[in-house]
């Protein structure tokens, strides 16, 4: 299994652990999920980034998230005429 495959597998499990208890079991909404994600990201940045590097890491992270979301959205689109 490649590192990319491991990341995708693990990310799917992490997403489930964030969404299922927060939204489905506790009756939360998408805002609650985003607040939990914000807390997780804050913890990861505080754990792994030295003071002074926060802005650059957060900006780079957000840029990469935007790129990956766009890639997933594009991959999900069907070429015209293929339903």
KOLLOTOR-856101 format. One record per residue (C-alpha): residue number from 1; x, y, z. Coordinates in Angstrom, 1 decimal. Example, Ala and Ser with C-alpha at 12.3 -4.5 7.8 and 13.67 -1.06 7.14 Angstrom:
<rs>
<r i="1" u="12.3" v="-4.5" w="7.8"/>
<r i="2" u="13.7" v="-1.1" w="7.1"/>
</rs>
This chain:
<rs>
<r i="1" u="0.0" v="0.0" w="0.0"/>
<r i="2" u="1.4" v="3.4" w="-1.0"/>
<r i="3" u="1.6" v="6.3" w="1.5"/>
<r i="4" u="-1.2" v="8.1" w="-0.5"/>
<r i="5" u="-3.5" v="5.0" w="-0.2"/>
<r i="6" u="-2.8" v="4.9" w="3.5"/>
<r i="7" u="-3.5" v="8.6" w="3.9"/>
<r i="8" u="-6.8" v="8.2" w="2.0"/>
<r i="9" u="-7.9" v="5.1" w="4.0"/>
<r i="10" u="-7.0" v="6.8" w="7.3"/>
<r i="11" u="-8.7" v="10.0" w="6.4"/>
<r i="12" u="-11.9" v="8.2" w="5.6"/>
<r i="13" u="-11.9" v="6.6" w="9.0"/>
<r i="14" u="-11.1" v="10.0" w="10.7"/>
<r i="15" u="-13.9" v="11.7" w="8.9"/>
<r i="16" u="-16.3" v="9.0" w="10.1"/>
<r i="17" u="-15.2" v="9.5" w="13.7"/>
<r i="18" u="-15.8" v="13.3" w="13.4"/>
<r i="19" u="-19.1" v="13.2" w="11.5"/>
<r i="20" u="-20.9" v="10.2" w="13.0"/>
<r i="21" u="-20.9" v="11.1" w="16.7"/>
<r i="22" u="-21.2" v="14.9" w="16.1"/>
<r i="23" u="-24.0" v="15.0" w="13.5"/>
<r i="24" u="-25.8" v="11.7" w="13.5"/>
<r i="25" u="-25.6" v="10.5" w="17.1"/>
<r i="26" u="-25.6" v="13.9" w="18.9"/>
<r i="27" u="-28.0" v="15.7" w="16.6"/>
<r i="28" u="-25.4" v="18.3" w="15.6"/>
<r i="29" u="-25.3" v="20.1" w="12.3"/>
<r i="30" u="-22.6" v="20.9" w="9.8"/>
<r i="31" u="-21.4" v="23.9" w="11.8"/>
<r i="32" u="-20.7" v="21.6" w="14.7"/>
<r i="33" u="-18.6" v="19.4" w="12.5"/>
<r i="34" u="-16.6" v="22.4" w="11.3"/>
<r i="35" u="-16.0" v="23.6" w="14.8"/>
<r i="36" u="-14.7" v="20.1" w="15.7"/>
<r i="37" u="-12.5" v="20.2" w="12.6"/>
<r i="38" u="-11.2" v="23.6" w="13.7"/>
<r i="39" u="-10.3" v="22.2" w="17.1"/>
<r i="40" u="-8.5" v="19.3" w="15.6"/>
<r i="41" u="-6.6" v="21.5" w="13.2"/>
<r i="42" u="-5.7" v="23.9" w="16.0"/>
<r i="43" u="-4.3" v="20.9" w="18.1"/>
<r i="44" u="-2.3" v="19.6" w="15.2"/>
<r i="45" u="-0.8" v="23.0" w="14.4"/>
<r i="46" u="0.0" v="23.6" w="18.1"/>
<r i="47" u="1.6" v="20.2" w="18.3"/>
<r i="48" u="3.7" v="20.3" w="15.2"/>
<r i="49" u="4.5" v="23.9" w="14.2"/>
<r i="50" u="6.9" v="26.1" w="16.0"/>
<r i="51" u="5.7" v="29.5" w="17.0"/>
<r i="52" u="6.1" v="32.0" w="14.2"/>
<r i="53" u="5.4" v="29.5" w="11.5"/>
<r i="54" u="1.7" v="29.2" w="12.1"/>
<r i="55" u="0.4" v="31.5" w="9.4"/>
<r i="56" u="2.5" v="29.9" w="6.6"/>
<r i="57" u="1.5" v="26.4" w="7.6"/>
<r i="58" u="-2.2" v="27.3" w="7.9"/>
<r i="59" u="-2.3" v="29.1" w="4.6"/>
<r i="60" u="-0.5" v="26.2" w="2.9"/>
<r i="61" u="-2.8" v="23.7" w="4.5"/>
<r i="62" u="-5.9" v="25.6" w="3.4"/>
<r i="63" u="-4.5" v="26.0" w="-0.2"/>
<r i="64" u="-3.9" v="22.2" w="-0.4"/>
<r i="65" u="-7.4" v="21.5" w="1.0"/>
<r i="66" u="-8.9" v="23.8" w="-1.7"/>
<r i="67" u="-6.9" v="22.1" w="-4.4"/>
<r i="68" u="-8.0" v="18.6" w="-3.3"/>
<r i="69" u="-11.6" v="19.5" w="-3.0"/>
<r i="70" u="-11.5" v="20.9" w="-6.5"/>
<r i="71" u="-9.9" v="17.7" w="-7.7"/>
<r i="72" u="-12.5" v="15.5" w="-6.0"/>
<r i="73" u="-15.3" v="17.7" w="-7.4"/>
<r i="74" u="-13.9" v="17.6" w="-10.9"/>
<r i="75" u="-13.4" v="13.8" w="-10.7"/>
<r i="76" u="-17.1" v="13.4" w="-9.7"/>
<r i="77" u="-18.4" v="15.4" w="-12.7"/>
<r i="78" u="-19.6" v="13.3" w="-15.6"/>
<r i="79" u="-18.6" v="14.4" w="-19.1"/>
<r i="80" u="-21.5" v="15.9" w="-21.0"/>
<r i="81" u="-23.6" v="13.1" w="-22.5"/>
<r i="82" u="-22.5" v="10.4" w="-20.1"/>
<r i="83" u="-25.4" v="11.1" w="-17.6"/>
</rs>
